[in-house]
Amino acid sequence: MHPHGYVRITAASPRVHVGAPRKNAAEIEELLQQYGESDIVLFPELSLTGYTAADLFGQQQLIDAAMAALQQIVAASAGRDQLVVVGVPVSVAGSLYNCAAAIDNGQLLGIVPKQFLPNYKEFYEARWFRAADGSEPATITVDNQSIPFGIDLLFRSGDAVVGIEICEDLWTPNPPSGLMAVAGANILLNLSASTETVGKASWRTDLVKSQSGRCIAAYAYAGAGPTESTTDVVFGAHCMIAENGVVLSHSRRVGDGQPAWQGATSATVDVDLQKLGHDRRTIGSFDDARGSLPRDYRQIDFSLTHTPDRELQRDIAPRPFVPSDPNTLADRCSEIFEIQSAGLAQRIRQLPENMPLFIGVSGGLDSTLALVVAAKMCQRYGWPTSRIHGITMPGFGTTDQTRESADRLMQQLGVTRETIDIRQLCLQAFQSLQHQPLGIDAEKMDVETLQQQLIKTPNDAKDLVFENIQARIRTFVLMSRGFVLGTGDLSEQALGWSTYNGDHMSMYNVNTSVPKTLVRFLVRFAGDHHFDESVRTTLHQIADAVISPELMPPTEDGEIRQSTEATIGAYELHDFFLFHFIRNGYSPEKILWLAQQTNFSQPYDDATLAETMQTFFKRFFANQFKRTCVPDGPKVGSVSLSPRGDWRMPSDADPDAWLQ
């Protein structure tokens, strides 16, 4: 077990010799050597005899041979802190049970019988086995030792609590794993022998995904393979591991289009118990079911080795808000557009008919996304796009590139265009406040003279008042006209990268829960899927530009001087930190460790990662006062900082524990 809460699980489907427990034990032992670094290794239903032994289950010879094979595996496990779960038929008080045996470090920890027996179509288990109902003996004798037995067993090692069910148990209306999860199990194991028929794999996968999500748990599934008897059916060796509704790993199987094979197959992944623990704590309804448990559960301790240096066997998304699969990304983007458009349309319906919608269009990413959403909303609901009034407000930092992009995009979308140069208003504000922008005495200057002087200032010059006045003047101009559509995104909210009562404020903000890394993909997606070639070209140019508020003067050659990411760090890092801090509740140590394992768009040394993380936490805590009064806007993903919805935090909270 990893110190950051990762438990490595392998679900394996071995080669099976039907009716030959000794040979099956040897196959399992060989795989245990192969999966020596796994904390938990799960094998299929009746893996010591073969599921298809049929009336041979009535033979005492097979039952005795299976128990001997079980002892063989118990002995082989000595010296290894590893939970091994195998399927075995067990005779108890004159009845035969289809069971899962849990083994750790040379000990048989306990035996869990199957509760629901399929007895329809190709399945005929009730002919040989009895269904467990809780009335069974609490212990049985195996090799002269008293072994816990029953449907009330859980297995614990530190934060890992394991519950076990068998095949059909999952397919019932109320799977036993649900009760086990409520009782504390965060790792659920299923030994299975599900037949492979057309379409069944998808349904099986959906069951595992949904049960892992419903139980807020890891769910490992090990299915019997094609070396079972194929007299009437074929088994697919389908193995998979899901975590809270997401399949993290799956094996090859019969029917997946790959070349035929007769050997073993498996799925292995590190599941995250800290993430599951956070999700259970924050979803209060999960605890509400504890009072309805029909039984108390016995917890049996087992040991897992502390493995701090083990390489993580799990994909770490460098952009957790942006799906890596192109099809999934396209679906995600399409759904976000629908949510943004529907939310904005409902707000617009509350306004007087044909009242214009004002938006400041800078030619940057965020205002572009908001403009595109507004245009798509008008198209969808039959309103003319001319109802949108796009206002470009060039200031002392506006470059020709972004202004031209803004003008071209508005023309292409058919919105009403207007340009208001805010520099004169800003100059008057400087003079009224007796402020010297970037150290320049502008008392007797005109706009053009000041502009030329500003361009000559050093590139590293700083003046927050100079920046804020421009941002607030823009908001003043917009709000003096009518209903204002905001443009700021989730990442900017997290970092407080906005001017209070400036670009921080609007009447409705469609981007409020869209992180910066996803904004860029949404703009590209809009160009690729919703508009013609001319608009597509413009949107891609905007998506590829440097991210800048353009509040500082350009360089002497007219290029953008002020790069947001050069000032506060890369947005892909901030979004990575934001996701794991808010969505998963990880500690800074764990987030930093994960970042060190991640392949971002460019390499970052450890010092850069640590420095950027410090910036993130300092700014996140310092800027809650801005988030406390952000405008309404639609939640589109699992992370939102709305003070009315997902995130309630005091504005004067101290970040010391996180910075330490």
Secondary structure in CASP SS format (residue, H / E / C, confidence):
PFRMAT SS
TARGET T0000
AUTHOR 0000-0000-0000
METHOD secondary structure of the structure
MODEL  1
M C 1.00
H C 1.00
P C 1.00
H C 1.00
G C 1.00
Y E 1.00
V E 1.00
R E 1.00
I E 1.00
T E 1.00
A E 1.00
A E 1.00
S E 1.00
P C 1.00
R C 1.00
V C 1.00
H C 1.00
V C 1.00
G C 1.00
A C 1.00
P H 1.00
R H 1.00
K H 1.00
N H 1.00
A H 1.00
A H 1.00
E H 1.00
I H 1.00
E H 1.00
E H 1.00
L H 1.00
L H 1.00
Q H 1.00
Q H 1.00
Y C 1.00
G C 1.00
E C 1.00
S C 1.00
D C 1.00
I E 1.00
V E 1.00
L E 1.00
F C 1.00
P C 1.00
E C 1.00
L C 1.00
S C 1.00
L C 1.00
T C 1.00
G C 1.00
Y H 1.00
T H 1.00
A H 1.00
A H 1.00
D H 1.00
L H 1.00
F H 1.00
G H 1.00
Q C 1.00
Q H 1.00
Q H 1.00
L H 1.00
I H 1.00
D H 1.00
A H 1.00
A H 1.00
M H 1.00
A H 1.00
A H 1.00
L H 1.00
Q H 1.00
Q H 1.00
I H 1.00
V H 1.00
A H 1.00
A H 1.00
S C 1.00
A C 1.00
G C 1.00
R C 1.00
D C 1.00
Q C 1.00
L E 1.00
V E 1.00
V E 1.00
V E 1.00
G E 1.00
V E 1.00
P E 1.00
V E 1.00
S E 1.00
V E 1.00
A C 1.00
G C 1.00
S E 1.00
L E 1.00
Y E 1.00
N E 1.00
C E 1.00
A E 1.00
A E 1.00
A E 1.00
I E 1.00
D E 1.00
N C 1.00
G C 1.00
Q E 1.00
L E 1.00
L E 1.00
G E 1.00
I E 1.00
V E 1.00
P E 1.00
K C 1.00
Q C 1.00
F C 1.00
L C 1.00
P C 1.00
N C 1.00
Y C 1.00
K C 1.00
E C 1.00
F C 1.00
Y C 1.00
E H 1.00
A H 1.00
R H 1.00
W C 1.00
F C 1.00
R C 1.00
A C 1.00
A C 1.00
D C 1.00
G C 1.00
S C 1.00
E C 1.00
P C 1.00
A C 1.00
T E 1.00
I E 1.00
T E 1.00
V E 1.00
D C 1.00
N C 1.00
Q E 1.00
S E 1.00
I E 1.00
P E 1.00
F E 1.00
G C 1.00
I C 1.00
D C 1.00
L E 1.00
L E 1.00
F E 1.00
R E 1.00
S E 1.00
G C 1.00
D C 1.00
A E 1.00
V E 1.00
V E 1.00
G E 1.00
I E 1.00
E E 1.00
I E 1.00
C C 1.00
E H 1.00
D H 1.00
L H 1.00
W H 1.00
T C 1.00
P C 1.00
N C 1.00
P C 1.00
P H 1.00
S H 1.00
G H 1.00
L H 1.00
M H 1.00
A H 1.00
V H 1.00
A C 1.00
G C 1.00
A C 1.00
N C 1.00
I E 1.00
L E 1.00
L E 1.00
N E 1.00
L E 1.00
S E 1.00
A C 1.00
S C 1.00
T E 1.00
E C 1.00
T C 1.00
V C 1.00
G C 1.00
K H 1.00
A H 1.00
S H 1.00
W H 1.00
R H 1.00
T H 1.00
D H 1.00
L H 1.00
V H 1.00
K H 1.00
S H 1.00
Q H 1.00
S H 1.00
G H 1.00
R H 1.00
C C 1.00
I C 1.00
A C 1.00
A E 1.00
Y E 1.00
A E 1.00
Y E 1.00
A E 1.00
G E 1.00
A C 1.00
G C 1.00
P C 1.00
T C 1.00
E C 1.00
S C 1.00
T C 1.00
T C 1.00
D C 1.00
V C 1.00
V C 1.00
F E 1.00
G C 1.00
A C 1.00
H C 1.00
C E 1.00
M E 1.00
I E 1.00
A E 1.00
E E 1.00
N C 1.00
G C 1.00
V E 1.00
V E 1.00
L E 1.00
S E 1.00
H E 1.00
S C 1.00
R C 1.00
R C 1.00
V C 1.00
G C 1.00
D C 1.00
G C 1.00
Q C 1.00
P C 1.00
A C 1.00
W C 1.00
Q C 1.00
G C 1.00
A C 1.00
T E 1.00
S E 1.00
A E 1.00
T E 1.00
V E 1.00
D E 1.00
V E 1.00
D E 1.00
L H 1.00
Q H 1.00
K H 1.00
L H 1.00
G H 1.00
H H 1.00
D H 1.00
R H 1.00
R H 1.00
T H 1.00
I C 1.00
G H 1.00
S H 1.00
F H 1.00
D H 1.00
D H 1.00
A H 1.00
R H 1.00
G H 1.00
S H 1.00
L C 1.00
P C 1.00
R C 1.00
D C 1.00
Y C 1.00
R E 1.00
Q E 1.00
I E 1.00
D E 1.00
F C 1.00
S C 1.00
L C 1.00
T C 1.00
H C 1.00
T C 1.00
P C 1.00
D C 1.00
R C 1.00
E C 1.00
L C 1.00
Q C 1.00
R C 1.00
D C 1.00
I C 1.00
A C 1.00
P C 1.00
R C 1.00
P C 1.00
F C 1.00
V C 1.00
P C 1.00
S C 1.00
D C 1.00
P H 1.00
N H 1.00
T H 1.00
L H 1.00
A H 1.00
D H 1.00
R H 1.00
C H 1.00
S H 1.00
E H 1.00
I H 1.00
F H 1.00
E H 1.00
I H 1.00
Q H 1.00
S H 1.00
A H 1.00
G H 1.00
L H 1.00
A H 1.00
Q H 1.00
R H 1.00
I H 1.00
R H 1.00
Q C 1.00
L C 1.00
P C 1.00
E C 1.00
N C 1.00
M C 1.00
P C 1.00
L E 1.00
F E 1.00
I E 1.00
G E 1.00
V C 1.00
S C 1.00
G C 1.00
G C 1.00
L H 1.00
D H 1.00
S H 1.00
T H 1.00
L H 1.00
A H 1.00
L H 1.00
V H 1.00
V H 1.00
A H 1.00
A H 1.00
K H 1.00
M H 1.00
C H 1.00
Q H 1.00
R H 1.00
Y H 1.00
G C 1.00
W C 1.00
P C 1.00
T H 1.00
S H 1.00
R H 1.00
I E 1.00
H E 1.00
G E 1.00
I E 1.00
T E 1.00
M C 1.00
P C 1.00
G C 1.00
F C 1.00
G C 1.00
T C 1.00
T C 1.00
D H 1.00
Q H 1.00
T H 1.00
R H 1.00
E H 1.00
S H 1.00
A H 1.00
D H 1.00
R H 1.00
L H 1.00
M H 1.00
Q H 1.00
Q H 1.00
L H 1.00
G C 1.00
V C 1.00
T E 1.00
R E 1.00
E E 1.00
T E 1.00
I C 1.00
D C 1.00
I C 1.00
R H 1.00
Q H 1.00
L H 1.00
C H 1.00
L H 1.00
Q H 1.00
A H 1.00
F H 1.00
Q H 1.00
S H 1.00
L H 1.00
Q C 1.00
H C 1.00
Q C 1.00
P H 1.00
L H 1.00
G H 1.00
I C 1.00
D C 1.00
A C 1.00
E C 1.00
K C 1.00
M C 1.00
D C 1.00
V H 1.00
E H 1.00
T H 1.00
L H 1.00
Q H 1.00
Q H 1.00
Q H 1.00
L H 1.00
I H 1.00
K C 1.00
T C 1.00
P C 1.00
N C 1.00
D C 1.00
A C 1.00
K C 1.00
D C 1.00
L H 1.00
V H 1.00
F H 1.00
E H 1.00
N H 1.00
I H 1.00
Q H 1.00
A H 1.00
R H 1.00
I H 1.00
R H 1.00
T H 1.00
F H 1.00
V H 1.00
L H 1.00
M H 1.00
S C 1.00
R C 1.00
G C 1.00
F E 1.00
V E 1.00
L E 1.00
G E 1.00
T C 1.00
G C 1.00
D C 1.00
L H 1.00
S H 1.00
E H 1.00
Q H 1.00
A H 1.00
L H 1.00
G C 1.00
W C 1.00
S C 1.00
T C 1.00
Y C 1.00
N C 1.00
G C 1.00
D C 1.00
H C 1.00
M C 1.00
S C 1.00
M C 1.00
Y E 1.00
N E 1.00
V C 1.00
N C 1.00
T C 1.00
S C 1.00
V C 1.00
P C 1.00
K H 1.00
T H 1.00
L H 1.00
V H 1.00
R H 1.00
F H 1.00
L H 1.00
V H 1.00
R H 1.00
F H 1.00
A H 1.00
G H 1.00
D H 1.00
H H 1.00
H C 1.00
F C 1.00
D C 1.00
E H 1.00
S H 1.00
V H 1.00
R H 1.00
T H 1.00
T H 1.00
L H 1.00
H H 1.00
Q H 1.00
I H 1.00
A H 1.00
D C 1.00
A C 1.00
V C 1.00
I C 1.00
S C 1.00
P C 1.00
E C 1.00
L C 1.00
M C 1.00
P C 1.00
P C 1.00
T C 1.00
E C 1.00
D C 1.00
G C 1.00
E C 1.00
I C 1.00
R C 1.00
Q C 1.00
S C 1.00
T H 1.00
E H 1.00
A H 1.00
T H 1.00
I H 1.00
G C 1.00
A C 1.00
Y H 1.00
E H 1.00
L H 1.00
H H 1.00
D H 1.00
F H 1.00
F H 1.00
L H 1.00
F H 1.00
H H 1.00
F H 1.00
I H 1.00
R H 1.00
N C 1.00
G C 1.00
Y C 1.00
S C 1.00
P H 1.00
E H 1.00
K H 1.00
I H 1.00
L H 1.00
W H 1.00
L H 1.00
A H 1.00
Q H 1.00
Q C 1.00
T C 1.00
N C 1.00
F C 1.00
S C 1.00
Q C 1.00
P C 1.00
Y C 1.00
D C 1.00
D H 1.00
A H 1.00
T H 1.00
L H 1.00
A H 1.00
E H 1.00
T H 1.00
M H 1.00
Q H 1.00
T H 1.00
F H 1.00
F H 1.00
K H 1.00
R H 1.00
F H 1.00
F H 1.00
A H 1.00
N C 1.00
Q H 1.00
F H 1.00
K H 1.00
R H 1.00
T C 1.00
C C 1.00
V C 1.00
P C 1.00
D C 1.00
G C 1.00
P C 1.00
K C 1.00
V C 1.00
G C 1.00
S C 1.00
V C 1.00
S C 1.00
L C 1.00
S C 1.00
P C 1.00
R C 1.00
G C 1.00
D C 1.00
W C 1.00
R C 1.00
M C 1.00
P C 1.00
S C 1.00
D C 1.00
A C 1.00
D C 1.00
P C 1.00
D H 1.00
A H 1.00
W H 1.00
L H 1.00
Q C 1.00
END
